[in-house]
Amino acid sequence: MRKYASILLAAAVAATAIMPATSANAFPGALQGGQVETTSNVTLVAQSQSKKQVAAKFRRTKVRFVTDQQPGTVIVDTNNKFLYYVEGKNRATRYGIGVGRDGFGWSGVVKVGRKAEWPTWTPPAEMRRREAKKGRILPVVQPGGEDNPLGARALYLFKGGRDTIFRIHGTNQPWTIGQNMSSGCIRMMNKDVEHLYARADIGTKVIVVGPGNRQGAVSYNDRGVDFFGTLFGFGG
């Protein structure tokens, strides 16, 4: 037993050395974390158009996470570009995200009202008009698929039983993760949104921490990589 304990300790120390720390100012404290190597198994034509890579800190990882929210809650930290799925027992899965650009940020408490695999994209009329002024003509409806901006999965966010028009969805532009690029939706790498989709059911509470503080008081603290959860797969 001593031999195996020594091996585990050595692995944890080695992982600490190779995983860079990240910091973020969430409500009660700073974020510190690393990453687990993961790449999407969805092959997209659009990916070949850019050689940019997603920063290591935005790759999906299990973290030690203290919060006043119940297991199964989604917390979206738009300031630091992280989405957390609370697993319980002081654990969460952390995902890197892309969020709304200047003027399109928002905050609030919503719920997952609908889910879809390879969703159809129906850009709002206001978006079509806005983009048309820039010379870009958007389709009224675009069927789901590899070139669809909503990617592999979409979770539709509702408030008071009504669609907010905001979604958590995949993207065929994974290099935008960690950036302010969207019109308010929360974008994730396709493999990550598939992972979240399998865990977040209809009715899941989603707290979006962003401009305006309309989410109210919420306590959460990312204490960094959960080494044992990563090694043994706690939380799925």
Order of alpha helices (4+ residues) and beta strands (2+ residues): alpha-beta-beta-beta-beta-beta-beta-alpha-beta-beta-beta-beta-alpha-beta-beta-alpha
